[in-house]
Amino acid sequence: MRVIEQLAELAEVDRELVTAADELGQIDARAGGDPEALRLEAHRAELEAEAARRTAARRTEELELEALGERRRHQERALYDGSVRHPGDLQRRQHEIQGLRQLGATHEERVLAAMEAEEAAQAELAAAAEAARATLARVGERRRADAGRRPQLERERAAAAIRRDRLVAQIPPAALRTYARTAQHRSPAVARIIHGTCSGCRLPVPARVLDQARRDELAVCETCERLLLL
Ligand SMILES: [Zn+2]
């Protein structure tokens, strides 16, 4: 095998190694907890607390309405059981009952408003809980897929590393150094000459460089500096 062919294979192996490392990095990042799922869960918990506050507020209003009704019934009983005889006292109590009725009517509206607010909070909570559940399910599914993919990626990476070691042992050190320098700023470091054009930068390769490639010397693209395989 020509040196440039070995270098082209090395570039391919390096590309596989980078791809595997990238994918493993993404799997690791996903294992660290999904930010969207965490955000949705925090939002759900917030709405749950809000719904609980609304329920407590509705209960308080209901208790107050009940207390008002109880006070009114107490006055009515006193009015009709004959225990109040003094006309001034009777009038005072009738007046108070009237006031309690009005207060009760106003309070019923407050109870209704509290019930509506509670229902709205419950509906918002239900929607947020569903969104959080769906995202968690999706995250779980991806984690399971990741868990299945990881060993395969690790095997591929290990196999590529072995192939790389074998290749490197066969390639002359000077060519390896040139490759390493190019690979620092060009990926892939090796390009093909196709119809007289560099496949890396798509610009024509000068005749002099083409000649070098034909003579199996290490030819370098003058534009993108990639090593050229003919
Ligand atoms: Zn080029």
Residues whose N, C-alpha, C, O or C-beta is under 5 A from the ligand:
A	BS01	ZN	C198 G200 C201 C221 T223 C224 E225
